[in-house]
């Protein structure tokens, strides 16, 4: 009997063909950067929102790429380009990811960010009920 890990890092028996194998998925995210001063000395923050890229197998778990622009403040904006940490399970099926980084350098400064993605498929609506 050959044993494997699925793309979530869950151990499963390949011969049983159990429903552990799941399709790739995305997570929504929204947060704020920390406060920094721009070239004119104005202290401000930016709103971050978006959707991760599809899941990428990583060791016994998975991660997601994140690329987004933050909202415009005054006359500038920043970009984020990063990778989430591995899945943090809330129960047997639902999970989130942590992400921490620094925005691009624009208008004389950067911002730090640190947030948790939203739960993937939080309503867990069965496929047949979605249409």
Backbone atoms as SQL, in Angstrom:
CREATE TABLE atoms (id INTEGER PRIMARY KEY, chain TEXT, resi INTEGER, resn TEXT, atom TEXT, x REAL, y REAL, z REAL);
INSERT INTO atoms VALUES
  (1, 'A', 1, 'UNK', 'N', 0.840, -1.173, 0.000),
  (2, 'A', 1, 'UNK', 'CA', 0.000, 0.000, 0.000),
  (3, 'A', 1, 'UNK', 'C', 0.891, 1.245, 0.000),
  (4, 'A', 2, 'UNK', 'N', 0.731, 2.099, -0.985),
  (5, 'A', 2, 'UNK', 'CA', 1.549, 3.295, -1.086),
  (6, 'A', 2, 'UNK', 'C', 0.843, 4.461, -0.392),
  (7, 'A', 3, 'UNK', 'N', 1.557, 5.151, 0.484),
  (8, 'A', 3, 'UNK', 'CA', 0.989, 6.284, 1.206),
  (9, 'A', 3, 'UNK', 'C', 1.585, 7.582, 0.680),
  (10, 'A', 4, 'UNK', 'N', 0.797, 8.629, 0.675),
  (11, 'A', 4, 'UNK', 'CA', 1.220, 9.935, 0.188),
  (12, 'A', 4, 'UNK', 'C', 0.623, 11.038, 1.042),
  (13, 'A', 5, 'UNK', 'N', 1.047, 12.256, 0.736),
  (14, 'A', 5, 'UNK', 'CA', 0.441, 13.441, 1.329),
  (15, 'A', 5, 'UNK', 'C', -0.312, 14.159, 0.228),
  (16, 'A', 6, 'UNK', 'N', -1.489, 14.693, 0.557),
  (17, 'A', 6, 'UNK', 'CA', -2.187, 15.488, -0.452),
  (18, 'A', 6, 'UNK', 'C', -1.605, 16.892, -0.457),
  (19, 'A', 7, 'UNK', 'N', -2.156, 17.791, -1.283),
  (20, 'A', 7, 'UNK', 'CA', -1.565, 19.124, -1.381),
  (21, 'A', 7, 'UNK', 'C', -1.787, 19.976, -0.135),
  (22, 'A', 8, 'UNK', 'N', -2.519, 19.482, 0.850),
  (23, 'A', 8, 'UNK', 'CA', -2.673, 20.173, 2.120),
  (24, 'A', 8, 'UNK', 'C', -1.758, 19.587, 3.193),
  (25, 'A', 9, 'UNK', 'N', -0.981, 18.575, 2.836),
  (26, 'A', 9, 'UNK', 'CA', -0.116, 17.955, 3.817),
  (27, 'A', 9, 'UNK', 'C', -0.806, 16.887, 4.641),
  (28, 'A', 10, 'UNK', 'N', -2.060, 16.569, 4.326),
  (29, 'A', 10, 'UNK', 'CA', -2.768, 15.518, 5.055),
  (30, 'A', 10, 'UNK', 'C', -2.313, 14.165, 4.534),
  (31, 'A', 11, 'UNK', 'N', -2.075, 13.255, 5.441),
  (32, 'A', 11, 'UNK', 'CA', -1.652, 11.913, 5.080),
  (33, 'A', 11, 'UNK', 'C', -2.870, 11.114, 4.618),
  (34, 'A', 12, 'UNK', 'N', -2.776, 10.421, 3.512),
  (35, 'A', 12, 'UNK', 'CA', -3.896, 9.622, 3.041),
  (36, 'A', 12, 'UNK', 'C', -3.384, 8.391, 2.311),
  (37, 'A', 13, 'UNK', 'N', -4.215, 7.371, 2.247),
  (38, 'A', 13, 'UNK', 'CA', -3.890, 6.118, 1.580),
  (39, 'A', 13, 'UNK', 'C', -4.361, 6.242, 0.141),
  (40, 'A', 14, 'UNK', 'N', -3.442, 6.280, -0.798),
  (41, 'A', 14, 'UNK', 'CA', -3.777, 6.495, -2.204),
  (42, 'A', 14, 'UNK', 'C', -4.719, 5.406, -2.731),
  (43, 'A', 15, 'UNK', 'N', -4.604, 4.192, -2.219),
  (44, 'A', 15, 'UNK', 'CA', -5.444, 3.093, -2.700),
  (45, 'A', 15, 'UNK', 'C', -6.898, 3.239, -2.261),
  (46, 'A', 16, 'UNK', 'N', -7.148, 3.998, -1.216),
  (47, 'A', 16, 'UNK', 'CA', -8.530, 4.179, -0.754),
  (48, 'A', 16, 'UNK', 'C', -9.268, 5.230, -1.566),
  (49, 'A', 17, 'UNK', 'N', -8.533, 6.069, -2.312),
  (50, 'A', 17, 'UNK', 'CA', -9.147, 7.113, -3.153),
  (51, 'A', 17, 'UNK', 'C', -10.130, 7.964, -2.345),
  (52, 'A', 18, 'UNK', 'N', -9.748, 8.278, -1.131),
  (53, 'A', 18, 'UNK', 'CA', -10.628, 9.062, -0.265),
  (54, 'A', 18, 'UNK', 'C', -10.760, 10.488, -0.783),
  (55, 'A', 19, 'UNK', 'N', -11.687, 11.193, -0.248),
  (56, 'A', 19, 'UNK', 'CA', -11.989, 12.550, -0.699),
  (57, 'A', 19, 'UNK', 'C', -11.043, 13.585, -0.109),
  (58, 'A', 20, 'UNK', 'N', -9.867, 13.154, 0.336),
  (59, 'A', 20, 'UNK', 'CA', -8.926, 14.107, 0.900),
  (60, 'A', 20, 'UNK', 'C', -8.291, 14.988, -0.162),
  (61, 'A', 21, 'UNK', 'N', -8.182, 14.472, -1.377),
  (62, 'A', 21, 'UNK', 'CA', -7.570, 15.268, -2.421),
  (63, 'A', 21, 'UNK', 'C', -8.496, 16.429, -2.763),
  (64, 'A', 22, 'UNK', 'N', -7.948, 17.621, -2.745),
  (65, 'A', 22, 'UNK', 'CA', -8.747, 18.802, -3.006),
  (66, 'A', 22, 'UNK', 'C', -8.126, 19.590, -4.140),
  (67, 'A', 23, 'UNK', 'N', -8.969, 20.327, -4.830),
  (68, 'A', 23, 'UNK', 'CA', -8.492, 21.173, -5.921),
  (69, 'A', 23, 'UNK', 'C', -7.754, 22.379, -5.350),
  (70, 'A', 24, 'UNK', 'N', -6.980, 23.007, -6.196),
  (71, 'A', 24, 'UNK', 'CA', -6.308, 24.231, -5.801),
  (72, 'A', 24, 'UNK', 'C', -7.354, 25.257, -5.366),
  (73, 'A', 25, 'UNK', 'N', -6.934, 26.198, -4.575),
  (74, 'A', 25, 'UNK', 'CA', -7.876, 27.169, -4.023),
  (75, 'A', 25, 'UNK', 'C', -7.158, 28.493, -3.799),
  (76, 'A', 26, 'UNK', 'N', -7.925, 29.522, -3.468),
  (77, 'A', 26, 'UNK', 'CA', -7.410, 30.854, -3.188),
  (78, 'A', 26, 'UNK', 'C', -7.976, 31.325, -1.859),
  (79, 'A', 27, 'UNK', 'N', -7.403, 32.385, -1.337),
  (80, 'A', 27, 'UNK', 'CA', -7.908, 33.038, -0.125),
  (81, 'A', 27, 'UNK', 'C', -8.035, 34.526, -0.394),
  (82, 'A', 28, 'UNK', 'N', -9.029, 35.143, 0.184),
  (83, 'A', 28, 'UNK', 'CA', -9.125, 36.595, 0.173),
  (84, 'A', 28, 'UNK', 'C', -8.281, 37.127, 1.316),
  (85, 'A', 29, 'UNK', 'N', -7.882, 38.386, 1.208),
  (86, 'A', 29, 'UNK', 'CA', -7.184, 39.026, 2.315),
  (87, 'A', 29, 'UNK', 'C', -7.513, 40.506, 2.323),
  (88, 'A', 30, 'UNK', 'N', -7.484, 41.086, 3.506),
  (89, 'A', 30, 'UNK', 'CA', -7.629, 42.531, 3.651),
  (90, 'A', 30, 'UNK', 'C', -6.999, 42.942, 4.974),
  (91, 'A', 31, 'UNK', 'N', -6.314, 44.058, 4.933),
  (92, 'A', 31, 'UNK', 'CA', -5.610, 44.527, 6.118),
  (93, 'A', 31, 'UNK', 'C', -5.181, 45.969, 5.900),
  (94, 'A', 32, 'UNK', 'N', -4.397, 46.477, 6.813),
  (95, 'A', 32, 'UNK', 'CA', -3.815, 47.812, 6.717),
  (96, 'A', 32, 'UNK', 'C', -2.311, 47.699, 6.919),
  (97, 'A', 33, 'UNK', 'N', -1.574, 48.623, 6.304),
  (98, 'A', 33, 'UNK', 'CA', -0.136, 48.708, 6.574),
  (99, 'A', 33, 'UNK', 'C', 0.059, 49.453, 7.893),
  (100, 'A', 34, 'UNK', 'N', 1.303, 49.497, 8.365),
  (101, 'A', 34, 'UNK', 'CA', 1.598, 50.336, 9.521),
  (102, 'A', 34, 'UNK', 'C', 1.658, 51.796, 9.065),
  (103, 'A', 35, 'UNK', 'N', 1.750, 52.721, 10.003),
  (104, 'A', 35, 'UNK', 'CA', 1.829, 54.151, 9.684),
  (105, 'A', 35, 'UNK', 'C', 3.266, 54.555, 9.400),
  (106, 'A', 36, 'UNK', 'N', 3.457, 55.353, 8.362),
  (107, 'A', 36, 'UNK', 'CA', 4.770, 55.917, 8.019),
  (108, 'A', 36, 'UNK', 'C', 4.561, 57.336, 7.506),
  (109, 'A', 37, 'UNK', 'N', 5.647, 58.103, 7.475),
  (110, 'A', 37, 'UNK', 'CA', 5.593, 59.466, 6.940),
  (111, 'A', 37, 'UNK', 'C', 6.071, 59.474, 5.494),
  (112, 'A', 38, 'UNK', 'N', 5.362, 60.234, 4.638),
  (113, 'A', 38, 'UNK', 'CA', 5.759, 60.360, 3.237),
  (114, 'A', 38, 'UNK', 'C', 6.783, 61.488, 3.085),
  (115, 'A', 39, 'UNK', 'N', 7.124, 61.828, 1.836),
  (116, 'A', 39, 'UNK', 'CA', 8.126, 62.869, 1.568),
  (117, 'A', 39, 'UNK', 'C', 7.753, 64.225, 2.153),
  (118, 'A', 40, 'UNK', 'N', 6.455, 64.484, 2.303),
  (119, 'A', 40, 'UNK', 'CA', 5.999, 65.759, 2.868),
  (120, 'A', 40, 'UNK', 'C', 5.831, 65.698, 4.383),
  (121, 'A', 41, 'UNK', 'N', 6.155, 64.584, 4.992),
  (122, 'A', 41, 'UNK', 'CA', 6.041, 64.442, 6.446),
  (123, 'A', 41, 'UNK', 'C', 4.655, 64.065, 6.930),
  (124, 'A', 42, 'UNK', 'N', 3.748, 63.715, 6.004),
  (125, 'A', 42, 'UNK', 'CA', 2.383, 63.332, 6.390),
  (126, 'A', 42, 'UNK', 'C', 2.364, 61.857, 6.805),
  (127, 'A', 43, 'UNK', 'N', 1.917, 61.597, 8.013),
  (128, 'A', 43, 'UNK', 'CA', 1.805, 60.223, 8.491),
  (129, 'A', 43, 'UNK', 'C', 0.532, 59.608, 7.922),
  (130, 'A', 44, 'UNK', 'N', 0.644, 58.383, 7.434),
  (131, 'A', 44, 'UNK', 'CA', -0.505, 57.752, 6.779),
  (132, 'A', 44, 'UNK', 'C', -0.343, 56.236, 6.779),
  (133, 'A', 45, 'UNK', 'N', -1.407, 55.558, 6.403),
  (134, 'A', 45, 'UNK', 'CA', -1.423, 54.110, 6.253),
  (135, 'A', 45, 'UNK', 'C', -2.121, 53.786, 4.938),
  (136, 'A', 46, 'UNK', 'N', -2.061, 52.545, 4.517),
  (137, 'A', 46, 'UNK', 'CA', -2.724, 52.113, 3.284),
  (138, 'A', 46, 'UNK', 'C', -3.572, 50.880, 3.560),
  (139, 'A', 47, 'UNK', 'N', -4.641, 50.739, 2.806),
  (140, 'A', 47, 'UNK', 'CA', -5.488, 49.560, 2.864),
  (141, 'A', 47, 'UNK', 'C', -4.961, 48.545, 1.857),
  (142, 'A', 48, 'UNK', 'N', -4.913, 47.269, 2.264),
  (143, 'A', 48, 'UNK', 'CA', -4.478, 46.179, 1.396),
  (144, 'A', 48, 'UNK', 'C', -5.652, 45.229, 1.228),
  (145, 'A', 49, 'UNK', 'N', -5.951, 44.817, 0.013),
  (146, 'A', 49, 'UNK', 'CA', -7.014, 43.836, -0.219),
  (147, 'A', 49, 'UNK', 'C', -6.719, 43.088, -1.507),
  (148, 'A', 50, 'UNK', 'N', -7.143, 41.830, -1.553),
  (149, 'A', 50, 'UNK', 'CA', -6.950, 41.068, -2.771),
  (150, 'A', 50, 'UNK', 'C', -7.237, 39.600, -2.581),
  (151, 'A', 51, 'UNK', 'N', -6.766, 38.821, -3.531),
  (152, 'A', 51, 'UNK', 'CA', -6.956, 37.367, -3.532),
  (153, 'A', 51, 'UNK', 'C', -5.596, 36.737, -3.798),
  (154, 'A', 52, 'UNK', 'N', -5.263, 35.704, -3.041),
  (155, 'A', 52, 'UNK', 'CA', -3.994, 35.016, -3.243),
  (156, 'A', 52, 'UNK', 'C', -3.993, 34.278, -4.572),
  (157, 'A', 53, 'UNK', 'N', -2.827, 33.862, -4.990),
  (158, 'A', 53, 'UNK', 'CA', -2.710, 32.954, -6.113),
  (159, 'A', 53, 'UNK', 'C', -3.139, 31.562, -5.671),
  (160, 'A', 54, 'UNK', 'N', -3.170, 30.600, -6.594),
  (161, 'A', 54, 'UNK', 'CA', -3.566, 29.234, -6.233),
  (162, 'A', 54, 'UNK', 'C', -2.567, 28.596, -5.270),
  (163, 'A', 55, 'UNK', 'N', -2.978, 27.529, -4.629),
  (164, 'A', 55, 'UNK', 'CA', -2.110, 26.855, -3.668),
  (165, 'A', 55, 'UNK', 'C', -0.902, 26.243, -4.364),
  (166, 'A', 56, 'UNK', 'N', 0.226, 26.261, -3.650),
  (167, 'A', 56, 'UNK', 'CA', 1.489, 25.701, -4.126),
  (168, 'A', 56, 'UNK', 'C', 1.976, 24.728, -3.060),
  (169, 'A', 57, 'UNK', 'N', 2.191, 23.497, -3.437),
  (170, 'A', 57, 'UNK', 'CA', 2.658, 22.501, -2.467),
  (171, 'A', 57, 'UNK', 'C', 3.971, 22.973, -1.850),
  (172, 'A', 58, 'UNK', 'N', 4.057, 22.851, -0.520),
  (173, 'A', 58, 'UNK', 'CA', 5.245, 23.265, 0.217),
  (174, 'A', 58, 'UNK', 'C', 5.451, 22.315, 1.383),
  (175, 'A', 59, 'UNK', 'N', 6.501, 21.525, 1.334),
  (176, 'A', 59, 'UNK', 'CA', 6.788, 20.514, 2.343),
  (177, 'A', 59, 'UNK', 'C', 5.535, 19.682, 2.603),
  (178, 'A', 60, 'UNK', 'N', 5.065, 19.611, 3.837),
  (179, 'A', 60, 'UNK', 'CA', 3.873, 18.816, 4.159),
  (180, 'A', 60, 'UNK', 'C', 2.602, 19.666, 4.121),
  (181, 'A', 61, 'UNK', 'N', 2.662, 20.859, 3.578),
  (182, 'A', 61, 'UNK', 'CA', 1.523, 21.772, 3.566),
  (183, 'A', 61, 'UNK', 'C', 1.445, 22.446, 2.195),
  (184, 'A', 62, 'UNK', 'N', 1.050, 23.709, 2.183),
  (185, 'A', 62, 'UNK', 'CA', 1.018, 24.511, 0.965),
  (186, 'A', 62, 'UNK', 'C', 1.115, 25.980, 1.330),
  (187, 'A', 63, 'UNK', 'N', 1.443, 26.797, 0.335),
  (188, 'A', 63, 'UNK', 'CA', 1.564, 28.246, 0.485),
  (189, 'A', 63, 'UNK', 'C', 0.848, 28.907, -0.684),
  (190, 'A', 64, 'UNK', 'N', 0.809, 30.228, -0.682),
  (191, 'A', 64, 'UNK', 'CA', 0.209, 31.002, -1.778),
  (192, 'A', 64, 'UNK', 'C', 1.081, 32.206, -2.084),
  (193, 'A', 65, 'UNK', 'N', 1.164, 32.583, -3.356),
  (194, 'A', 65, 'UNK', 'CA', 1.803, 33.837, -3.751),
  (195, 'A', 65, 'UNK', 'C', 0.793, 34.959, -3.585),
  (196, 'A', 66, 'UNK', 'N', 1.297, 36.115, -3.202),
  (197, 'A', 66, 'UNK', 'CA', 0.449, 37.295, -3.024),
  (198, 'A', 66, 'UNK', 'C', 1.106, 38.453, -3.765),
  (199, 'A', 67, 'UNK', 'N', 0.357, 39.052, -4.680),
  (200, 'A', 67, 'UNK', 'CA', 0.806, 40.253, -5.391),
  (201, 'A', 67, 'UNK', 'C', -0.376, 41.210, -5.420),
  (202, 'A', 68, 'UNK', 'N', -0.141, 42.433, -4.972),
  (203, 'A', 68, 'UNK', 'CA', -1.247, 43.394, -4.925),
  (204, 'A', 68, 'UNK', 'C', -0.700, 44.808, -4.845),
  (205, 'A', 69, 'UNK', 'N', -1.532, 45.760, -5.210),
  (206, 'A', 69, 'UNK', 'CA', -1.272, 47.171, -4.983),
  (207, 'A', 69, 'UNK', 'C', -2.077, 47.584, -3.764),
  (208, 'A', 70, 'UNK', 'N', -1.514, 48.455, -2.958),
  (209, 'A', 70, 'UNK', 'CA', -2.292, 49.018, -1.854),
  (210, 'A', 70, 'UNK', 'C', -3.058, 50.215, -2.398),
  (211, 'A', 71, 'UNK', 'N', -4.003, 50.734, -1.612),
  (212, 'A', 71, 'UNK', 'CA', -4.757, 51.887, -2.087),
  (213, 'A', 71, 'UNK', 'C', -3.860, 53.115, -2.174),
  (214, 'A', 72, 'UNK', 'N', -4.310, 54.108, -2.907),
  (215, 'A', 72, 'UNK', 'CA', -3.554, 55.344, -3.086),
  (216, 'A', 72, 'UNK', 'C', -3.764, 56.261, -1.897),
  (217, 'A', 73, 'UNK', 'N', -2.677, 56.814, -1.394),
  (218, 'A', 73, 'UNK', 'CA', -2.740, 57.793, -0.314),
  (219, 'A', 73, 'UNK', 'C', -2.000, 59.026, -0.790),
  (220, 'A', 74, 'UNK', 'N', -2.686, 60.154, -0.829),
  (221, 'A', 74, 'UNK', 'CA', -2.069, 61.357, -1.374),
  (222, 'A', 74, 'UNK', 'C', -1.787, 61.153, -2.851),
  (223, 'A', 75, 'UNK', 'N', -0.520, 61.103, -3.196),
  (224, 'A', 75, 'UNK', 'CA', -0.165, 60.953, -4.610),
  (225, 'A', 75, 'UNK', 'C', 0.654, 59.695, -4.874),
  (226, 'A', 76, 'UNK', 'N', 0.540, 58.698, -4.016),
  (227, 'A', 76, 'UNK', 'CA', 1.364, 57.500, -4.221),
  (228, 'A', 76, 'UNK', 'C', 0.650, 56.236, -3.760),
  (229, 'A', 77, 'UNK', 'N', 1.208, 55.123, -4.171),
  (230, 'A', 77, 'UNK', 'CA', 0.742, 53.810, -3.732),
  (231, 'A', 77, 'UNK', 'C', 1.958, 52.904, -3.637),
  (232, 'A', 78, 'UNK', 'N', 1.787, 51.715, -3.107),
  (233, 'A', 78, 'UNK', 'CA', 2.861, 50.738, -2.975),
  (234, 'A', 78, 'UNK', 'C', 2.383, 49.399, -3.523),
  (235, 'A', 79, 'UNK', 'N', 3.325, 48.514, -3.763),
  (236, 'A', 79, 'UNK', 'CA', 3.029, 47.146, -4.170),
  (237, 'A', 79, 'UNK', 'C', 3.484, 46.198, -3.073),
  (238, 'A', 80, 'UNK', 'N', 2.793, 45.050, -2.977),
  (239, 'A', 80, 'UNK', 'CA', 3.298, 43.970, -2.151),
  (240, 'A', 80, 'UNK', 'C', 3.469, 42.749, -3.056),
  (241, 'A', 81, 'UNK', 'N', 4.523, 42.004, -2.809),
  (242, 'A', 81, 'UNK', 'CA', 4.806, 40.787, -3.552),
  (243, 'A', 81, 'UNK', 'C', 5.489, 39.847, -2.574),
  (244, 'A', 82, 'UNK', 'N', 4.788, 38.789, -2.198),
  (245, 'A', 82, 'UNK', 'CA', 5.273, 37.954, -1.116),
  (246, 'A', 82, 'UNK', 'C', 4.692, 36.557, -1.216),
  (247, 'A', 83, 'UNK', 'N', 5.006, 35.738, -0.258),
  (248, 'A', 83, 'UNK', 'CA', 4.486, 34.379, -0.158),
  (249, 'A', 83, 'UNK', 'C', 3.945, 34.173, 1.243),
  (250, 'A', 84, 'UNK', 'N', 2.788, 33.548, 1.368),
  (251, 'A', 84, 'UNK', 'CA', 2.223, 33.273, 2.689),
  (252, 'A', 84, 'UNK', 'C', 3.052, 32.206, 3.393),
  (253, 'A', 85, 'UNK', 'N', 2.801, 32.048, 4.666),
  (254, 'A', 85, 'UNK', 'CA', 3.344, 30.909, 5.389),
  (255, 'A', 85, 'UNK', 'C', 2.479, 29.694, 5.108),
  (256, 'A', 86, 'UNK', 'N', 2.887, 28.521, 5.620),
  (257, 'A', 86, 'UNK', 'CA', 2.092, 27.302, 5.438),
  (258, 'A', 86, 'UNK', 'C', 0.711, 27.432, 6.093),
  (259, 'A', 87, 'UNK', 'N', -0.178, 26.532, 5.742),
  (260, 'A', 87, 'UNK', 'CA', -1.551, 26.540, 6.276),
  (261, 'A', 87, 'UNK', 'C', -1.558, 26.377, 7.790),
  (262, 'A', 88, 'UNK', 'N', -2.432, 27.139, 8.434),
  (263, 'A', 88, 'UNK', 'CA', -2.697, 27.010, 9.867),
  (264, 'A', 88, 'UNK', 'C', -4.147, 26.537, 9.984),
  (265, 'A', 89, 'UNK', 'N', -4.337, 25.300, 10.408),
  (266, 'A', 89, 'UNK', 'CA', -5.667, 24.703, 10.406),
  (267, 'A', 89, 'UNK', 'C', -6.494, 25.141, 11.603),
  (268, 'A', 90, 'UNK', 'N', -7.743, 25.526, 11.328),
  (269, 'A', 90, 'UNK', 'CA', -8.696, 25.925, 12.354),
  (270, 'A', 90, 'UNK', 'C', -9.513, 24.729, 12.809),
  (271, 'A', 91, 'UNK', 'N', -9.714, 23.782, 11.915),
  (272, 'A', 91, 'UNK', 'CA', -10.383, 22.510, 12.204),
  (273, 'A', 91, 'UNK', 'C', -9.886, 21.514, 11.156),
  (274, 'A', 92, 'UNK', 'N', -10.591, 20.440, 10.921),
  (275, 'A', 92, 'UNK', 'CA', -10.118, 19.422, 9.990),
  (276, 'A', 92, 'UNK', 'C', -10.008, 19.901, 8.556),
  (277, 'A', 93, 'UNK', 'N', -10.765, 20.920, 8.169),
  (278, 'A', 93, 'UNK', 'CA', -10.783, 21.331, 6.764),
  (279, 'A', 93, 'UNK', 'C', -10.457, 22.801, 6.544),
  (280, 'A', 94, 'UNK', 'N', -10.829, 23.664, 7.442),
  (281, 'A', 94, 'UNK', 'CA', -10.654, 25.102, 7.249),
  (282, 'A', 94, 'UNK', 'C', -9.279, 25.545, 7.731),
  (283, 'A', 95, 'UNK', 'N', -8.695, 26.512, 7.003),
  (284, 'A', 95, 'UNK', 'CA', -7.377, 26.987, 7.373),
  (285, 'A', 95, 'UNK', 'C', -7.174, 28.420, 6.902),
  (286, 'A', 96, 'UNK', 'N', -6.136, 29.041, 7.427),
  (287, 'A', 96, 'UNK', 'CA', -5.720, 30.395, 7.072),
  (288, 'A', 96, 'UNK', 'C', -4.207, 30.378, 6.875),
  (289, 'A', 97, 'UNK', 'N', -3.655, 31.514, 6.443),
  (290, 'A', 97, 'UNK', 'CA', -2.208, 31.663, 6.273),
  (291, 'A', 97, 'UNK', 'C', -1.771, 33.009, 6.837),
  (292, 'A', 98, 'UNK', 'N', -0.610, 33.049, 7.456),
  (293, 'A', 98, 'UNK', 'CA', -0.004, 34.303, 7.899),
  (294, 'A', 98, 'UNK', 'C', 0.868, 34.853, 6.784),
  (295, 'A', 99, 'UNK', 'N', 0.958, 36.164, 6.731),
  (296, 'A', 99, 'UNK', 'CA', 1.856, 36.807, 5.779),
  (297, 'A', 99, 'UNK', 'C', 2.417, 38.074, 6.410),
  (298, 'A', 100, 'UNK', 'N', 3.724, 38.255, 6.236),
  (299, 'A', 100, 'UNK', 'CA', 4.405, 39.416, 6.811),
  (300, 'A', 100, 'UNK', 'C', 5.417, 39.917, 5.796),
  (301, 'A', 101, 'UNK', 'N', 5.519, 41.223, 5.651),
  (302, 'A', 101, 'UNK', 'CA', 6.487, 41.747, 4.700),
  (303, 'A', 101, 'UNK', 'C', 6.560, 43.253, 4.725),
  (304, 'A', 102, 'UNK', 'N', 7.201, 43.791, 3.703),
  (305, 'A', 102, 'UNK', 'CA', 7.385, 45.228, 3.544),
  (306, 'A', 102, 'UNK', 'C', 6.969, 45.606, 2.129),
  (307, 'A', 103, 'UNK', 'N', 6.264, 46.711, 1.999),
  (308, 'A', 103, 'UNK', 'CA', 5.816, 47.174, 0.680),
  (309, 'A', 103, 'UNK', 'C', 6.995, 47.656, -0.147),
  (310, 'A', 104, 'UNK', 'N', 6.728, 47.947, -1.409),
  (311, 'A', 104, 'UNK', 'CA', 7.727, 48.578, -2.269),
  (312, 'A', 104, 'UNK', 'C', 8.058, 49.971, -1.719),
  (313, 'A', 105, 'UNK', 'N', 9.210, 50.490, -2.125),
  (314, 'A', 105, 'UNK', 'CA', 9.667, 51.814, -1.718),
  (315, 'A', 105, 'UNK', 'C', 9.097, 52.848, -2.687),
  (316, 'A', 106, 'UNK', 'N', 8.234, 53.712, -2.198),
  (317, 'A', 106, 'UNK', 'CA', 7.629, 54.771, -3.007),
  (318, 'A', 106, 'UNK', 'C', 7.441, 56.004, -2.149),
  (319, 'A', 107, 'UNK', 'N', 7.570, 57.176, -2.739),
  (320, 'A', 107, 'UNK', 'CA', 7.389, 58.458, -2.053),
  (321, 'A', 107, 'UNK', 'C', 8.283, 58.554, -0.814),
  (322, 'A', 108, 'UNK', 'N', 9.479, 57.988, -0.912),
  (323, 'A', 108, 'UNK', 'CA', 10.467, 58.122, 0.157),
  (324, 'A', 108, 'UNK', 'C', 10.292, 57.188, 1.348),
  (325, 'A', 109, 'UNK', 'N', 9.477, 56.148, 1.219),
  (326, 'A', 109, 'UNK', 'CA', 9.259, 55.277, 2.375),
  (327, 'A', 109, 'UNK', 'C', 8.692, 53.917, 1.975),
  (328, 'A', 110, 'UNK', 'N', 8.676, 53.004, 2.919),
  (329, 'A', 110, 'UNK', 'CA', 8.005, 51.704, 2.801),
  (330, 'A', 110, 'UNK', 'C', 7.038, 51.578, 3.970),
  (331, 'A', 111, 'UNK', 'N', 6.202, 50.546, 3.934),
  (332, 'A', 111, 'UNK', 'CA', 5.318, 50.210, 5.051),
  (333, 'A', 111, 'UNK', 'C', 5.492, 48.728, 5.357),
  (334, 'A', 112, 'UNK', 'N', 5.396, 48.379, 6.626),
  (335, 'A', 112, 'UNK', 'CA', 5.358, 46.969, 7.005),
  (336, 'A', 112, 'UNK', 'C', 3.907, 46.518, 7.034),
  (337, 'A', 113, 'UNK', 'N', 3.685, 45.238, 6.786),
  (338, 'A', 113, 'UNK', 'CA', 2.347, 44.663, 6.907),
  (339, 'A', 113, 'UNK', 'C', 2.459, 43.284, 7.540),
  (340, 'A', 114, 'UNK', 'N', 1.398, 42.882, 8.203),
  (341, 'A', 114, 'UNK', 'CA', 1.332, 41.595, 8.877),
  (342, 'A', 114, 'UNK', 'C', -0.146, 41.259, 8.998),
  (343, 'A', 115, 'UNK', 'N', -0.593, 40.176, 8.339),
  (344, 'A', 115, 'UNK', 'CA', -2.007, 39.846, 8.398),
  (345, 'A', 115, 'UNK', 'C', -2.247, 38.360, 8.186),
  (346, 'A', 116, 'UNK', 'N', -3.472, 37.965, 8.389),
  (347, 'A', 116, 'UNK', 'CA', -3.923, 36.588, 8.211),
  (348, 'A', 116, 'UNK', 'C', -4.913, 36.580, 7.052),
  (349, 'A', 117, 'UNK', 'N', -4.792, 35.612, 6.146),
  (350, 'A', 117, 'UNK', 'CA', -5.770, 35.495, 5.062),
  (351, 'A', 117, 'UNK', 'C', -7.129, 35.132, 5.652),
  (352, 'A', 118, 'UNK', 'N', -8.163, 35.338, 4.880),
  (353, 'A', 118, 'UNK', 'CA', -9.489, 34.883, 5.283),
  (354, 'A', 118, 'UNK', 'C', -9.584, 33.374, 5.046),
  (355, 'A', 119, 'UNK', 'N', -10.554, 32.738, 5.660),
  (356, 'A', 119, 'UNK', 'CA', -10.743, 31.296, 5.524),
  (357, 'A', 119, 'UNK', 'C', -11.168, 30.973, 4.101),
  (358, 'A', 120, 'UNK', 'N', -10.550, 29.947, 3.520),
  (359, 'A', 120, 'UNK', 'CA', -10.918, 29.489, 2.178),
  (360, 'A', 120, 'UNK', 'C', -12.313, 28.882, 2.223),
  (361, 'A', 121, 'UNK', 'N', -13.191, 29.278, 1.299),
  (362, 'A', 121, 'UNK', 'CA', -14.562, 28.768, 1.213),
  (363, 'A', 121, 'UNK', 'C', -15.252, 28.763, 2.579),
  (364, 'A', 122, 'UNK', 'N', -15.377, 29.932, 3.231),
  (365, 'A', 122, 'UNK', 'CA', -15.894, 29.965, 4.604),
  (366, 'A', 122, 'UNK', 'C', -17.310, 29.434, 4.764),
  (367, 'A', 123, 'UNK', 'N', -18.151, 29.569, 3.753),
  (368, 'A', 123, 'UNK', 'CA', -19.533, 29.095, 3.880),
  (369, 'A', 123, 'UNK', 'C', -19.645, 27.604, 3.631),
  (370, 'A', 124, 'UNK', 'N', -18.619, 27.018, 3.000),
  (371, 'A', 124, 'UNK', 'CA', -18.617, 25.585, 2.669),
  (372, 'A', 124, 'UNK', 'C', -19.892, 25.182, 1.952),
  (373, 'A', 125, 'UNK', 'N', -20.288, 25.969, 0.963),
  (374, 'A', 125, 'UNK', 'CA', -21.499, 25.715, 0.200),
  (375, 'A', 125, 'UNK', 'C', -21.251, 24.537, -0.747),
  (376, 'A', 126, 'UNK', 'N', -22.068, 23.506, -0.713),
  (377, 'A', 126, 'UNK', 'CA', -21.875, 22.382, -1.624),
  (378, 'A', 126, 'UNK', 'C', -21.963, 22.847, -3.090),
  (379, 'A', 127, 'UNK', 'N', -21.153, 22.230, -3.948),
  (380, 'A', 127, 'UNK', 'CA', -21.099, 22.616, -5.353),
  (381, 'A', 127, 'UNK', 'C', -22.490, 22.637, -6.003),
  (382, 'A', 128, 'UNK', 'N', -23.322, 21.639, -5.733),
  (383, 'A', 128, 'UNK', 'CA', -24.632, 21.552, -6.380),
  (384, 'A', 128, 'UNK', 'C', -25.572, 22.683, -5.946),
  (385, 'A', 129, 'UNK', 'N', -25.280, 23.345, -4.825),
  (386, 'A', 129, 'UNK', 'CA', -26.135, 24.430, -4.344),
  (387, 'A', 129, 'UNK', 'C', -25.690, 25.807, -4.845),
  (388, 'A', 130, 'UNK', 'N', -24.543, 25.872, -5.499),
  (389, 'A', 130, 'UNK', 'CA', -24.001, 27.163, -5.917),
  (390, 'A', 130, 'UNK', 'C', -24.682, 27.707, -7.173),
  (391, 'A', 131, 'UNK', 'N', -25.435, 26.911, -7.888),
  (392, 'A', 131, 'UNK', 'CA', -26.006, 27.375, -9.146),
  (393, 'A', 131, 'UNK', 'C', -27.493, 27.392, -9.116);
